Amino acid sequence: MKETIFPRNYIAQLKAAMAIVGGISFLTISTCTQALAEELASATPEADVSCINPHLVCPEAGEVIDTLKQIAKVYSAGDFSKLSEYLDNDITTFDDKKKKLIVGKPAVMEWVREQWDKSKSEGNPVESYTIDHPFAQVRGDTAIVTFRAVKRFGGKKPKAFASQCTDIFVKHTPQEGWKKLHYRTHWKEISI
């Protein structure tokens, strides 16, 4: 295996990535293998997901908002297999840029992954996702959540986006829990 020497600032970034990804810290590193460097570069640090001032009118509303937070965490981490577990098979969303309705879990998952991959390829991983003032209204097996979301991206060109969001959840059985059935966002860049 070829040994490569990396600059000090790159070593600091590797230390930070390892600490975030695996809870490991290094006291001294002067060299690193190319394979390890590539593995670290592909790792996605976990984004900070927060929920500010939730409006909980009933215990079920709290469960729906907890599900919303979990969705934000797994999305931000790029864990698409886990994300899929939170989506209903008949999920729909709307692509504002193409003015097109996207229907069904496979199509929505493909679209979400494309958006996420595009952001990551541009060197802008999600650093934080804030769910601001979520209000969940539950009626039987259906819940509607409205909130303001703010996504902050780090990397080469740090930026932030905000959206007024409406998510609809459905609960087919108590064992399955809440699944996202429809969502609508309209992200606009904001100053940081």
N, C-alpha and C positions, 0 to 999 in steps of 0.2 A: 504494500500500500504506500502511495506517495505521501510524504509529509509536506504540509504547506505552512508557511509562516504568515500570520495575519497581523495587520496593524492593530495598535492598542485600542482604538475606538471600536473596531470590529469585535475584538475580544470582549469589550464591555457590553456590546449588544448581545453577543452570544451568552454571556453570563446572565444577563437580564432575561433573555428568552428561556434559558434552561430553568431559571428560578421560577418563572411564571408557569411554564409548561409542566415541569416535573417536580417542583419544590426542591430542586437541587441547587446548591451554590458552590462555586469554585473559588478557592482562595488565590491560586495562581494558575494561569494558563499562558503559555508562550507559543505553543503550537497546537494544531488541530488537524485531523485528517480531512480531506476534501469531502468524503462521504458524510462525515458527521456535520460538516458545515452545510452541505446541501439539505440534510435532514432537518437541521435547525432552521434553515431559511424557509422551509415549507411549513413549519409549525406555526399555528395561529394562536397568539396569546388570548386568554379569555378576556372578553370585554366586560367592563363594569356595567351591570344592568341595575337600574334603580327605578323605584316607583314612588312618586311624590304625591302626597295627599289623596289617597284613594277614597272614593265615596262608596262606602259599603252599607247598603240598605238592608241586606240580609246575609246569612252565612253563605248561601250559594253564590252571591256576588263576589265574596272573598275567594271562593274556589275558582271562579272564572278569571278573576284578576291574577291569581297565582298561576293559572295556566298561561295567561298572556305573558307573564314574566318569564316562565320557562321557555316559551316559544322564542322570546327575544334573546335569551341566553344561548340556546342551541343554534339559532340562526347566526348570532354574532360569532360563535365559535366555529361555524361551518360544519356542524354536525347534522348533515342532511338526513341520515337514517333516523335519528331521534326526532328531528323536525317533522318528518313524515308521520310519525306516531301521533302528533297533535293535530293533524289535518283530517277532515272528513273526506271520504272518497269522492263526494260531489262538490268539493270546494270550488269557488269561483273567485276571480279577482279581475281588475281592469287595468290594462296597460295604457296609461295616459298618453305615452309618446306615440304609440301605434293606433290609439283609439280602438282598442280591440278587447273584447271579453275573453278571458282565459278560463276554460272549463275543465274540471276533473283534476284529481290529485297528480297524475303523471305530468300533465301539461303545466300545472302551477309549479310543481317541483322543478321542472326543467327551466322555467322562466326565472324562478327565484335563484337557482344555482347560476344561471347565466349572469344575473345582476351581481351576485356575490363574487363570482370569478372575475368579472370585469373590474370590480373595485379592487380586488386583491392584486390582479395583474398590473394595475396602475400604481401599485405600491401604497395603497390606502386602506389598511385594515380597520375594521370597526374597533374603536377604543372604548366607546361608551354608548349606551342606549338608555334614554330616560323616558319613562312613561309618566306623563304629567297629568295630574287630576283625572284619573280614569273613573268613569261612572258606568257601572254595570247594572242594567235593568234585566231582571230574570222573570220570565213568564213560562212556567212549566218546564219544558225541555229545551227552551230557546233563551238565549241571552244576547243582548246588544250592548256592546261596550264602545263608548266614545272617549277619546283622549287626545292629547297633544303628545307627539313623539319627537324626540330630538336624537339624531344619530351624529356622533362625532367620529371622524376618521383621522387617523394619524398617518405616519409615514412621510413620504417625500413632500406631499402637498397637503398639510392638515386642512380640513374643512369640516363644516357642520351643515346638516340639513334638518328641517323641521316639517312636520305634516300634521294636519288635523286628520285623525283616523276614526274609522268606524269599522268595527269587527263584529261579526255575527257568529255565535257559537251554538252548537247543538249537543244534547246529551241523549244518546240513544238508550243507554243502560247505565245504571250507577257504577258498574264495574269499569266501563270504558272511560268514564270521566268526560270532561268537556272537550269537544273537537271544534276547530275553526272551520266554519262553513262558508263564510264569505268575508272579504276584507277590501277596504278601499283606502288608499293613501294618495297623497299628492305632495311629493317631496319638493321643497324649495330650499335653495342654499341660503344660509344665514351667516352673519358675521360672527366670528369667534373672538 
